[in-house]
Amino acid sequence: MSAEIREDLREFVAWLRMLVARLEEIEGRVGPGGKVYLTLEEAEKLTSIPAETLKKKIYAQELPAYKPGKQLLVRWSDLRAFIERHPVNRNAFTEPERTLTGGRTSRGRPPVRCYPK
């Protein structure tokens, strides 16, 4: 291979690496179908979070939204960030009574285990 072809290949590989980095950056901001903004109905279908819950979070200023016309729009990246800020507490599924009451039932007795250890 000549030196000129090698240099062209190096430039091409550098350009591809830059393109991949840019696509990875954009990937977090663009939702399914290339949409940046979603209606509440679209967000509900994608996340299974009811539209009413999303509205409550918007009006509580926990989830940013935009209203250019009659519809509320949510940015895909904001929706992803909102979801990622609310991880599941694993103890809530394995030991619900103990987690919620500090190991005691409402009558002061230890909880009855109704789930496998």
C-alpha positions as CSV (number, residue, x, y, z in Angstrom):
1,M,0.0,0.0,0.0
2,S,1.2,3.4,-0.8
3,A,1.7,6.1,1.9
4,E,-1.1,8.2,0.4
5,I,-3.7,5.3,0.7
6,R,-2.6,4.6,4.3
7,E,-3.0,8.3,5.2
8,D,-6.5,8.3,3.6
9,L,-7.4,5.2,5.6
10,R,-6.2,6.8,8.8
11,E,-8.3,9.9,8.2
12,F,-11.3,7.7,7.3
13,V,-11.0,5.7,10.5
14,A,-10.6,8.8,12.6
15,W,-13.8,10.2,10.9
16,L,-15.7,7.0,11.7
17,R,-14.6,7.1,15.4
18,M,-15.7,10.7,15.6
19,L,-19.1,9.7,14.0
20,V,-19.6,6.8,16.4
21,A,-18.8,9.1,19.4
22,R,-21.3,11.7,18.1
23,L,-24.0,9.0,17.6
24,E,-23.5,7.7,21.1
25,E,-23.9,11.2,22.4
26,I,-27.1,11.8,20.5
27,E,-28.5,8.3,21.4
28,G,-29.3,9.5,24.9
29,R,-31.3,12.5,23.7
30,V,-33.3,11.0,20.9
31,G,-36.1,8.5,21.6
32,P,-37.6,5.7,19.6
33,G,-38.4,6.7,16.0
34,G,-35.9,9.6,16.2
35,K,-38.2,11.7,18.3
36,V,-36.8,14.2,20.7
37,Y,-40.2,15.3,22.2
38,L,-43.0,12.9,23.1
39,T,-46.7,13.5,23.9
40,L,-47.9,12.2,27.3
41,E,-49.7,9.4,25.4
42,E,-46.5,8.3,23.6
43,A,-44.5,8.5,26.9
44,E,-47.2,6.4,28.6
45,K,-47.0,3.7,25.8
46,L,-43.2,3.6,26.0
47,T,-42.8,3.6,29.8
48,S,-46.1,2.2,31.1
49,I,-46.3,5.2,33.4
50,P,-49.9,6.4,33.3
51,A,-50.3,9.9,31.7
52,E,-52.0,11.2,34.8
53,T,-49.0,10.3,36.9
54,L,-46.8,12.0,34.4
55,K,-49.0,15.1,34.6
56,K,-48.8,15.1,38.4
57,K,-45.0,14.9,38.2
58,I,-44.9,17.8,35.6
59,Y,-47.1,20.0,37.8
60,A,-45.0,19.1,40.9
61,Q,-42.0,20.3,38.8
62,E,-40.3,16.9,39.1
63,L,-40.4,16.3,35.3
64,P,-39.8,19.2,32.9
65,A,-42.4,19.6,30.1
66,Y,-43.2,22.0,27.3
67,K,-46.5,23.2,25.9
68,P,-46.1,24.9,22.6
69,G,-49.8,24.4,21.7
70,K,-52.5,22.4,23.4
71,Q,-50.4,19.3,24.2
72,L,-47.9,18.8,26.9
73,L,-44.6,17.5,25.5
74,V,-41.8,15.7,27.4
75,R,-38.3,15.6,26.2
76,W,-37.1,12.0,25.8
77,S,-33.8,12.7,27.7
78,D,-35.7,14.3,30.6
79,L,-38.1,11.3,30.8
80,R,-35.1,8.9,30.9
81,A,-33.4,10.9,33.6
82,F,-36.7,11.0,35.6
83,I,-37.0,7.2,35.4
84,E,-33.3,6.7,36.3
85,R,-33.7,9.0,39.4
86,H,-36.3,6.5,40.8
87,P,-34.5,3.1,41.2
88,V,-36.4,0.3,42.9
89,N,-35.6,-0.6,46.5
90,R,-35.0,-4.3,46.3
91,N,-36.0,-4.8,49.9
92,A,-39.4,-3.5,49.1
93,F,-40.1,-6.6,47.1
94,T,-38.4,-9.2,49.4
95,E,-39.4,-8.0,52.8
96,P,-42.3,-5.5,52.5
97,E,-43.6,-5.7,56.1
98,R,-40.1,-5.4,57.7
99,T,-39.1,-2.5,55.4
100,L,-42.2,-0.5,55.9
101,T,-42.7,-1.0,59.7
102,G,-39.2,-1.6,61.0
103,G,-39.7,-5.3,61.7
104,R,-43.0,-4.9,63.7
105,T,-46.6,-5.2,62.6
106,S,-49.2,-2.7,63.6
107,R,-50.0,-4.7,66.7
108,G,-46.4,-4.9,67.8
109,R,-45.8,-8.5,66.9
110,P,-43.1,-9.7,64.5
111,P,-44.4,-10.0,60.9
112,V,-45.6,-13.4,59.7
113,R,-43.5,-14.5,56.7
114,C,-45.8,-15.3,53.8
115,Y,-43.0,-15.4,51.2
116,P,-40.1,-17.9,50.8
117,K,-36.8,-17.1,52.3
